[in-house]
Amino acid sequence: MELGSNSHKGNCFYFLCQIGVLNVQVIAAIDIGTNSTRLLVVQRTEAGWVELARKLASTRLGEGIRRGVLLPSAMERTVEAVGLFYREALGLGAQRVVAAATSAVRDASNREEFLALVNQRVGLPVRVLSGVEEARLSYLGVISGLNIEPESTVVVDVGGGSTELIWIQSGRLRMASVKAGAVRLTGAGGRCELAAILRPALSQVRQPGAVNLVGVGGTVTTLAAIDQKLVEYDPRLVHGYVLTTGRIKEILSMLASLELAERRRVPGLQPERADIILAGVEIVLAVMEGLAVDRLVVSESDILLGLIQEEVERK
């Protein structure tokens, strides 16, 4: 699927730093995902845009996702987190707060109920991203946050409900989305057909020449944290970290050998993610093997930064 042209590259916040016409000094983005709800707040200074806050809450909105209905308890947890993040953003002086929801809300038959609940309780409209929009925004975030060559880069976004692959082909941004996410596959039970599920999407991506694979999402950043045994998560140590196929297989083997209670005590692994991490890691490995790459660059800049970039450009 073709998304459009791309010309953004450079270091972290490169694109934002080039925009000098926005009056808003503080802007925030809230990402409502299948597994977690996240906040990013940035401020414009004379030196460019700087990060004021980055928060995450494991809200598991996609609990029971295969039934296609958002559960009342999951909606309550998520609305509470969105409200907390919205108030925090306003407290930091945000003049613009954008909120977007992805796979779980996109696929839910009662999505309008959830959107109305957020609007009523929090007073914040939520934009439901299509798969195309989600991929485009994730790619924008990645390219602005890493000093890499876009034309040879493939981005894999492993979410709770879906996995997106985004790449450049003939100067155009393209994407493939698969309903295979860490939460969705854990709920399905059994993942022996994962390679077959991903094969049609991976076959679109294959292209001549070297491929730089960049990963975003909680599974990928968690792998980097586990590999470094980070007792306290540090985005600066995770962003740009390189994982090899061999090392990821070792981490998967170690995690699979542990009972759930033991897994929750692994340094670098959020206890709330312990039950879905195996499925997420298997997706990462299946993508790497399907693309015949043996290294993955981890990116902390993702859809949140993409949302902020888009808002800056729109203004």
N, C-alpha and C positions, 0 to 999 in steps of 0.2 A: 504493500500500500504506500502510495506516494504522499508525502506530507508537505513538501515545499523546499525552497532553497535554504542554504545555510552559509553564513559567512562569519560566525562568531567563534573566536578562539583566543586563548591567552591565559593569564593567571587568574587566581581567585578574584571574583568581582570585577574582572576586566571590563565586561560589557557595561556594568553599572557605572563604573568610573568614567566611561566615555560620554555619558549623558549629563549634560550640564544645564538642562532646561527645566528640570523638575523642581517645583516649589516645595513639595513634600520633603521634610527633613528626616522623618522616621516612618518606616513602612514595615508591615508585618504580613506574614503568610501562615495560614493554618492548613495542614494537609490531613484530611480525614481518610485514613487507610483502612484496609481490612483487618489488620492486626493492631495498629497503633495510630494515635493522633499526635501530630507534631506541630511545633511552633518555631518560626524563625523571625527575629526582629533585627532590622539593620537601620543604621543611621548614616546620613550623608554628612561628611566633614570636609574640610578644605583639602584633605589628603585623599578623599574618596569615600567609599561606603565601608563601614565597619560593623561587625556583628555585635549586637547588644545582648541578645538572648537566644538560646536554642534549647528547647524542652521536648520531652517525649513522655507520653502516657500510654501504657499497654491497655487499650480499651477493648480489643477483640470484638469489634463491631461485626465482623464476619462469622461469629460463632453460629454454627449450624448453617453455613452458607449454601450447602448443597440443596437445601430446601427452598432457596430463593426468597426467603423472608427474613427481614431483620427482627431479631427477638427483642421484646420490650426491655429486658434487663440490659442487653447490649446497647440499645439506643440510649438508655438512661446513663450508663457509664460514659458513653461518648459525648452526649450533650453536656454532661457535667464537666468533662475535660475541655470541650470547646469553650464553654463559658469561662472557665478558669484561665485559659490561654488568652481569650479575648480581653478579659479584665487586666491581665498582666501586660498585654501589648499596649492597651490604653494608658496603663500606669507608667509605661516607659515613654509615653508621649507620641505613640503612633497616630498619625493623621489618616492613614489608610490601612485597613486590615482586609485582606482577601482570604477567603476560605474556599477550599475545593475538596470534593470527595471523589474517590476512585472506584475500584472494582465492586466492592461490597454494596455500595449504594447504587451504582450503575446497574447492577444485575437484580436488585431487589424489587419484588412486586409491590412492596409498601414503601418505596422510596419517598413518595410525596408525604407520607405520614412523618417520616424522619425529618425531612426538610422543614416541614411546618413546625415540628417540635423545636428545632434549633432556632428558627426565626422567632417563635413565640417566647421561648425561655431566655434566649441570649440576645435576640434582636440583630442577628447577623445572617444575611443571605448566604447560602452555600451554592456554589456552582458545581454541578455534576459533570465531570470531565468524561468525554468519550475516550475510547482507547487511543485514537489518533492524537487527541489533545494531550493526554497523559504522556504518551511517548515523546511528542515534540517538546513539552516542557521539561521532561527528564533530561533529554538530550541537551537542551539549552543550558540547564544547570551544570551538567557534566563538562561541556566544552568551555564554559566560562571559568570553571574551577580547577582545571588541570591543563598544564602546558603540553598538549598533545596535538597530533596532526589529525584533523577531523576526517579527512578523506580515507584514512586507513583504520579508523576507529569504529568498533562495534560496541554499543552500550547494551548491557543486559540488566534489566530492572526486575528483580525477583521480589514480588510483592506477596501479600497474603492470599489474594484471590486470583492473581494472574501474573504472567511473566511476559514482559515486552522486550523485543529486540529492535534496536534502532541503528541505522547506518546510512552512509552516503553512497548513492549509486548514480553515476552520470551527472554529478553535480546537484542531485536532488536528495532530500531527506526521505528515507523510507522506513517502514516499520512493519513488524509482524507481532501479533498478540495471541497468546495461548492461555486458555483457562486452566493453568497449572500454577498454583501458588502454594506457599508453605502451609497456610491454614486449610485451603481447599483440599490439598492432597492428604494432609493428616486426617481430615474428616472422612476422606474416601476410603482409607484403609487399603494398604497395599499399593506399591508404586512400580511394579514390574513392567508396566507398559509405558513408563515415562518417556523412554527414547522414541517410541512410536508416536506418542502425542506431540513431541517436540519436532519430529523429523520434517514435517511440511514447512514449518517456519524456518528451521535451520537451513533447509535446502535453498531458500530464497536468499539467504545471507551470504552463502559461500561465493567468494570472488578471488581472482588471482592476486598474488602478492601477500605480504605479511599483514596480519590482522592484529591490531591492538585491542584487546578486550578489556572493557572497563565495566565494573559492576557497581550497582547502587542498590539500596534497600537494606533492611535490617539483617537479613541473612548474611549478606556480604560483609557489612561492617562488623557483625558479630564474629565472623570467621577471623577477621583481622585482629579483633580484640582478644579472642581465644588464643591465637597464635602468639600474641605478645604477653599473654597472661596478665591482662590489665585488670587489676582489682577495682580500679576506678576508671571509668571510660574517659578517654581523652581524644577528642576529634582530631587534634593536631597529629597524634601518633597513628591514627587510622587513615586519614586522608592521604592518598598517594601510596599506601602500603601495597606491596606486591606479594601475591600468593601463588604458589605453584600447584599444579595438579597433584603431584605427589604429596605435598604437605596437606592439601585439602582432604585427600583420601585418608591420610593418617588421622586427621582430626575427626573425620566421620567415623572411622573405626573405633576411636577412643570413645566418642559420644555414644555410639551404638552399644558399646559394651557395658554402659552404666545404666542402672535403674534411674527412673525419673527423679527420685529424691536426690540421688547422687549427682545427676546432671545439673540440677539446680544450684549446686555448689561449685561448679566449674568456673574458675576465674575468667572473666571476659564474657560470660554468658548470662544474660538477664534471666532470672528465675522464671519470669512470665513467658519467656520464649523457649524454655526447655522442652516443652511438649511438641513444638512444631519445627525445631531446628533441624532434625534429621531429614524431613521432607525438603526443606529449603536447601540444604547442602547437596542433596541428591539432584535437585534441579540445576544448581550451579555446575556440578560435575558433568551432568548430561549435556549441558550447553557447551562446556569447554571441550568435551570429547567429540561432540557433533561438529564443532568448528575446527577441530584438530589444533587447538592452541594449548600451551602448557603453562601459561601465566595469566594472571588476572590482576589488573590495577583497581584498587578500591577507591571509590569517590564518596566523600561526604557531601559534596555539592550535588544536588539532585532536583527533584520537582519543586521543592520549596524555593530554591534560588531561581528556578525557571519561572515560577509564579511572580516573584518579585520583579524579575527582569521584564516580564510581559507588562506588568503594571506600570513600571517606569517608562517603557516604550510607548504604552497607550497614552500616558499623560504628556 
